[in-house]
Amino acid sequence: MYKRFCVVALWVALLLMSGVVVAQDAAPIIPAVACDEPGNLTMWVWDENWARVIGDAIELWKAEYCPGAEVDLQVQPWQQYWDLLKTNAAGGNLPDVFNMSQDRFFFYASNDVLLDLQPYLDAAEISTDVWGSGMIDPYRWGDDGDLFAAPVNWDTIAIFYNKDMFDAAGIPHPSATWDWNGFENAAAALTDVAKDQFGAAVYTEYQSGYPNWIASTGIPPIVGAGRTQCTLTQQGSLDALNFLKEMYDQGYMPSVSLMGGASADDAFNFWLAGKVAMVSAGSWKLPVAIEEATFNWDIVNLPNNPNTGRSRSIIHSVGYVASARSANPDLAANLILFLSSDEGQRFFADAGGVAPANPALQQQWIDSFGQTDLNIQAFVDATQDSQGVTVFDEIWNTINTEIVVNLFDLGMSVDEATAQACAIVETELAKQRP
């Protein structure tokens, strides 16, 4: 979910070149602030496309907000980026500013190597409320929940559905008010054994699958806040997983083997092939669906939990962070605030790809897909009451593949599968704790 920018940037950029513009007269949601004193900074990113886009933004910052400043912007390839950062963190030689991922944040925050951005946000009178909760909550740290990263972009999850299948079955299209019961009823009605057609495929890997259903219960999926415990055996998690397992046992969802794998791509390709009516998938799948779907389709938010009334998407947001040991912490923070501002983020929005974090630019992202009746707004709406990434590298295989295969292919019970997964997660959590 971190390198999707490269896949769709050119596609969306071409659409933007067709004439999509953003109103310039609205008051900025996040204003740019002039620096107090120029100086020299280093900055690391892991993507060449980002480097070009961010580089253009930095040139404007230097010209209009911090004359005399210099930024050495370096691209460290993804395969090396995190190893280099960890090595430099241990040696006290981190770049002044660098990109951060929600699933990696804990290591750097717990080792006190990141600059607290909250005082700078407060001084600029920027309320963190402008961003959706899931976009920034994984970047909070300390007793007061200060924010240590400003978000760059986001991607969320919604339901892609085959309108032709709904129409053929005589079922009304889903609306934003639908709930789990309506979803299950639709999946049942859309399942046709004679046609090898299934109603839904919504259980796959972490961001696109079952954790969204857990999040709607109010439980952080997989791992609790502060990495204190595995949450898969908590009641909300069990309720969500039992709901999905019962749908699978009823035959409304295909097995992992039938789809060809446990990944979100496997489920989405099954939907593109016309084998399933509804699939949970990320906003990054929009270009693929627009180009490849051979049927009428649309998007709707994940169904609301009937007990909590909430529909909660797993969201991932890359962030900008600064080194706590920077020789120019005020300058580093000022650059981050500029890159997060309406003015700075417009460069990111214009480049296409994943959506910019700044709420002032969401309509520009929607408009970048051209003239369409698709409910792309559903992805934007999902940013508000969302769940940020809670997991980390060492448990990805366990939660992306093993528990999915155990539940939706091997017939393991929810109690057994969650207990087995939590045993692995808890072992890794113990290694992570100071």
C-alpha positions in Angstrom: 0.0 0.0 0.0 3.0 2.3 0.1 4.2 2.4 -3.5 0.9 2.7 -5.4 1.8 6.3 -6.3 4.0 5.0 -9.1 1.3 2.7 -10.6 -1.3 5.4 -11.2 0.5 8.7 -11.2 0.8 8.9 -15.0 -2.8 7.8 -15.6 -4.2 10.5 -13.3 -1.8 13.2 -14.4 -3.0 12.8 -17.9 -6.6 13.4 -16.7 -5.5 16.4 -14.8 -3.9 17.9 -17.9 -7.3 17.8 -19.6 -8.3 20.9 -17.6 -9.1 20.0 -14.0 -8.4 23.0 -11.7 -8.9 23.9 -8.1 -10.5 27.1 -6.9 -7.8 29.5 -5.6 -10.0 31.9 -3.7 -11.0 29.8 -0.7 -9.3 30.5 2.6 -6.6 27.9 3.2 -7.4 25.0 5.6 -3.7 24.7 6.4 -1.8 27.9 5.6 1.8 28.1 4.7 4.0 29.8 7.3 7.3 31.7 6.6 10.4 30.3 8.2 12.2 32.4 10.9 15.6 31.8 9.6 17.0 29.9 6.6 19.5 27.1 6.8 20.4 23.7 5.3 18.4 20.5 5.5 18.6 16.9 4.3 15.5 15.0 3.3 14.9 11.4 2.3 12.1 9.8 0.3 11.8 6.3 -1.1 10.1 7.1 -4.4 11.5 8.9 -7.5 8.1 10.3 -8.4 7.6 11.7 -4.9 11.1 13.2 -5.1 10.1 15.2 -8.3 6.8 16.3 -6.8 8.2 17.2 -3.4 11.2 18.9 -5.0 8.9 21.2 -6.9 7.1 22.1 -3.7 10.4 22.7 -1.9 11.4 25.1 -4.7 8.3 27.2 -4.0 9.0 27.1 -0.2 12.5 28.3 -0.8 11.4 31.1 -3.1 8.4 32.4 -1.2 8.6 31.3 2.4 12.2 30.6 3.2 14.7 32.5 0.9 18.2 31.3 1.4 17.3 27.8 2.6 18.7 24.7 0.9 17.4 21.2 0.9 19.4 18.1 -0.1 16.6 15.9 -1.3 17.7 12.3 -1.7 15.9 9.1 -3.0 16.7 6.0 -1.1 15.2 3.0 -2.9 12.4 1.2 -1.0 14.5 -2.0 -0.6 17.2 -0.1 1.3 15.2 2.8 2.8 14.2 1.2 6.1 17.5 -0.5 6.7 19.4 2.8 6.2 17.0 4.6 8.5 17.4 2.1 11.3 21.1 2.2 11.0 21.2 5.9 11.0 18.8 6.1 13.9 21.1 4.0 16.0 24.0 6.1 15.0 22.2 9.4 15.6 22.6 10.5 12.0 19.1 10.6 10.6 18.2 13.0 7.8 16.5 16.2 9.0 13.2 15.3 7.3 12.0 12.0 5.9 8.9 10.0 5.0 7.4 7.6 7.6 4.9 4.8 7.3 2.3 4.1 10.0 3.4 0.5 10.5 7.1 1.6 11.1 6.4 4.6 13.4 6.6 2.8 16.7 10.2 1.9 16.4 11.3 5.5 15.9 8.9 7.0 18.4 9.8 4.5 21.1 13.5 5.2 20.6 13.0 9.0 20.9 14.5 9.9 17.6 11.6 11.9 16.2 10.8 15.6 16.6 7.5 16.5 18.3 5.6 18.5 15.8 2.7 19.4 18.1 4.3 22.7 19.4 4.8 23.9 15.8 1.2 23.0 14.8 0.0 24.8 17.9 2.1 27.9 17.2 0.7 28.0 13.6 -2.8 27.5 15.0 -3.3 24.3 12.9 -5.8 22.0 14.5 -5.1 18.3 14.0 -8.9 17.9 13.6 -8.6 18.9 10.0 -7.3 15.4 9.3 -9.3 12.2 9.8 -8.6 10.3 13.0 -7.1 7.2 11.4 -4.8 9.3 9.2 -3.0 10.7 12.2 -3.7 8.6 15.3 -0.9 6.1 14.5 1.5 9.0 14.5 0.7 10.2 18.0 3.0 9.6 20.9 3.6 10.4 24.5 1.3 11.0 27.5 -0.4 13.9 25.7 -0.8 12.2 22.4 1.3 14.8 20.5 1.5 14.5 16.8 5.0 13.5 15.4 4.1 13.3 11.7 2.1 15.4 9.3 0.2 13.2 6.8 1.2 13.2 3.1 -1.5 11.1 1.5 -4.2 8.4 2.2 -6.0 5.4 0.8 -9.2 3.9 2.2 -11.4 0.9 1.6 -15.0 0.7 0.2 -17.2 -1.8 -1.5 -17.0 -2.2 -5.3 -20.2 -3.7 -6.6 -21.4 -5.1 -9.9 -24.6 -3.2 -10.8 -25.5 -5.6 -13.5 -25.7 -8.5 -11.0 -27.8 -6.4 -8.7 -30.2 -5.5 -11.5 -30.4 -9.1 -12.8 -31.3 -10.2 -9.3 -33.9 -7.4 -8.8 -32.0 -6.1 -5.8 -31.8 -2.3 -5.0 -28.3 -0.9 -5.2 -26.7 -0.5 -1.7 -26.8 3.0 -0.1 -24.7 4.7 2.5 -27.2 3.7 5.2 -26.9 -0.1 4.7 -25.7 -2.3 7.5 -24.3 -5.8 8.0 -27.7 -7.4 7.8 -28.5 -5.7 4.4 -25.1 -6.7 3.2 -25.6 -10.3 4.1 -29.1 -10.4 2.6 -27.7 -8.9 -0.7 -24.8 -11.4 -0.7 -27.3 -14.3 -0.2 -29.5 -13.1 -3.0 -26.6 -12.6 -5.4 -25.1 -16.0 -4.8 -25.9 -18.4 -7.7 -24.4 -21.8 -7.4 -25.5 -22.8 -10.9 -23.5 -19.9 -12.3 -20.5 -20.2 -10.0 -21.4 -16.7 -8.8 -20.8 -15.5 -5.2 -22.3 -12.6 -3.4 -19.2 -11.2 -1.8 -15.4 -11.5 -1.2 -14.5 -9.2 1.7 -12.2 -11.1 4.1 -8.8 -10.9 2.5 -5.5 -9.3 3.7 -5.1 -6.6 6.3 -6.1 -3.3 4.8 -8.7 -4.5 2.3 -10.3 -7.3 4.3 -11.5 -8.5 7.7 -9.9 -5.9 9.9 -12.3 -3.3 8.5 -15.2 -5.3 10.0 -13.3 -5.5 13.3 -12.7 -1.8 13.3 -16.4 -1.0 13.0 -16.9 -2.7 16.4 -14.6 -0.1 18.0 -11.8 -2.6 18.6 -8.4 -1.7 17.0 -7.8 -4.7 14.7 -5.0 -7.2 15.5 -3.0 -5.0 17.9 -4.1 -2.5 20.5 -3.0 1.0 20.9 0.6 1.2 22.2 1.2 -2.4 21.1 0.1 -3.7 24.4 -1.8 -6.8 23.3 -3.3 -8.8 20.5 -7.0 -7.9 20.0 -8.1 -10.8 17.8 -9.6 -12.7 20.8 -11.5 -9.7 22.1 -15.3 -9.9 21.7 -15.6 -7.3 18.9 -13.0 -9.1 16.8 -14.8 -12.4 17.4 -18.1 -10.9 16.5 -16.8 -9.5 13.2 -14.9 -12.7 12.3 -17.9 -14.9 13.2 -20.1 -12.8 11.0 -17.8 -13.2 8.0 -17.2 -16.9 8.7 -20.9 -17.6 8.8 -21.3 -15.9 5.5 -18.5 -18.1 4.1 -20.0 -21.2 5.6 -23.3 -20.4 4.0 -21.6 -20.3 0.6 -22.0 -16.6 0.0 -18.2 -16.1 -0.3 -15.6 -18.1 -2.2 -12.7 -19.9 -0.6 -9.1 -18.8 -0.8 -8.3 -21.7 -3.1 -11.1 -20.9 -5.5 -10.0 -17.3 -5.8 -6.4 -18.4 -6.3 -4.9 -16.8 -3.2 -5.5 -14.8 0.0 -4.5 -11.4 -1.3 -6.7 -8.4 -1.9 -5.6 -8.6 -5.6 -6.9 -12.1 -5.9 -10.3 -11.1 -4.6 -10.4 -8.0 -6.8 -9.5 -10.0 -9.9 -12.3 -12.4 -9.0 -14.6 -9.5 -9.0 -13.3 -8.2 -12.4 -13.9 -11.7 -13.8 -17.6 -11.4 -12.9 -17.4 -14.2 -10.4 -18.4 -12.1 -7.3 -20.9 -9.3 -6.9 -19.2 -7.3 -4.1 -15.6 -6.9 -3.1 -13.9 -4.8 -0.5 -11.0 -2.9 -2.1 -8.9 0.2 -1.8 -9.1 3.6 -3.6 -5.9 2.6 -5.4 -8.0 0.1 -7.4 -10.1 2.8 -9.1 -7.9 3.2 -12.3 -7.8 -0.6 -12.7 -11.6 -0.9 -12.4 -12.2 2.0 -14.7 -10.0 0.5 -17.4 -10.8 -3.2 -17.1 -14.3 -3.8 -15.7 -16.5 -5.0 -18.5 -19.8 -4.5 -16.6 -21.6 -1.6 -14.9 -20.3 -1.0 -11.4 -20.1 1.5 -8.6 -18.8 2.1 -5.1 -20.4 2.3 -1.7 -19.1 2.7 1.8 -18.5 -0.4 3.9 -21.8 -1.4 5.6 -22.5 0.0 9.0 -22.1 -2.2 12.1 -25.7 -2.8 13.4 -24.6 -2.4 17.0 -22.3 0.6 16.8 -23.7 2.3 13.7 -20.2 2.8 12.4 -18.6 2.0 9.1 -14.8 2.2 9.6 -12.3 1.8 6.9 -8.6 0.8 7.5 -6.7 3.9 6.3 -3.0 4.2 5.5 -1.2 7.5 5.4 2.4 8.2 4.7 3.8 11.0 6.9 6.5 13.6 7.0 8.7 13.4 10.2 11.8 15.2 11.4 14.8 14.0 13.4 14.9 15.0 17.0 18.6 15.5 16.6 18.3 17.9 13.6 20.7 20.8 13.8 17.8 22.9 12.4 14.6 21.6 14.1 12.6 24.8 13.6 13.4 24.8 9.9 12.7 21.1 9.5 9.3 21.6 11.1 8.6 24.7 9.0 9.3 22.7 5.8 7.0 19.9 7.0 4.2 22.4 7.7 4.6 23.9 4.2 4.5 20.5 2.5 1.3 19.7 4.5 -0.3 23.1 3.6 -2.9 23.7 0.9 -0.1 25.4 -1.2 2.5 22.7 -0.6 0.1 19.7 -1.1 -1.2 21.1 -4.3 1.9 19.8 -6.0 1.2 16.4 -4.7 -2.5 16.6 -5.8 -1.5 17.8 -9.3 0.8 14.8 -9.8 -2.1 12.3 -9.5 -2.0 8.9 -7.8 -3.1 8.4 -4.2 -5.1 11.2 -2.6 -3.5 14.1 -0.8 -4.0 14.3 2.9 -5.0 18.0 2.9 -8.8 18.1 3.1 -8.9 21.2 0.8 -7.7 19.1 -2.1 -10.1 16.1 -1.9 -12.4 17.4 -4.7 -9.4 17.8 -6.9 -8.5 14.2 -6.4 -12.1 13.2 -7.3 -12.2 15.4 -10.3 -8.9 13.9 -11.6 -10.9 10.8 -12.6 -12.8 12.9 -15.2 -16.5 13.0 -15.9 -18.0 10.0 -14.1 -21.0 9.1 -12.1 -19.0 6.8 -9.8 -19.4 7.4 -6.1 -15.7 8.2 -5.5 -16.7 10.4 -2.6 -17.2 7.2 -0.6 -13.5 6.9 -0.3 -13.1 10.5 0.9 -16.0 10.1 3.4 -14.2 7.0 4.8 -11.3 9.1 6.0 -13.2 10.7 8.8 -14.2 7.8 11.1 -11.3 5.6 10.1 -8.8 3.2 11.6 -5.1 3.7 11.1 -2.6 0.9 10.6 -1.9 -0.9 13.9 0.4 -3.7 12.8 4.1 -4.1 12.0 6.4 -6.0 9.7 7.0 -9.1 11.8 3.4 -10.2 11.8 2.3 -9.5 8.3 2.4 -13.1 7.1 0.4 -14.2 10.2 -2.4 -11.7 9.7 -2.4 -11.4 5.9 -2.3 -15.1 4.9 -2.3 -17.6 7.8 -5.5 -16.5 9.6 -7.3 -15.9 6.3 -6.4 -19.4 5.0 -7.3 -21.0 8.3 -10.7 -19.4 8.4 -11.7 -19.2 4.8 -10.1 -22.3 3.3 -9.2 -24.9 5.9 -12.4 -24.6 7.9 -10.7 -23.7 11.2 -13.1 -22.2 13.8 -12.8 -18.5 14.7 -11.8 -19.3 18.3 -9.0 -21.6 17.2 -7.7 -19.4 14.4 -7.6 -16.3 16.5 -5.9 -18.0 19.4 -3.3 -19.4 17.1 -2.7 -16.0 15.5 -2.6 -14.2 18.8 0.1 -16.6 20.1 2.3 -15.5 17.3 1.4 -11.8 17.6 2.0 -11.8 21.3 5.4 -13.4 20.9 6.4 -10.6 18.5 4.9 -7.9 20.7 7.1 -9.0 23.6 10.1 -8.5 21.4 8.9 -5.0 20.5 8.4 -3.8 24.0 11.2 -1.8 25.6 
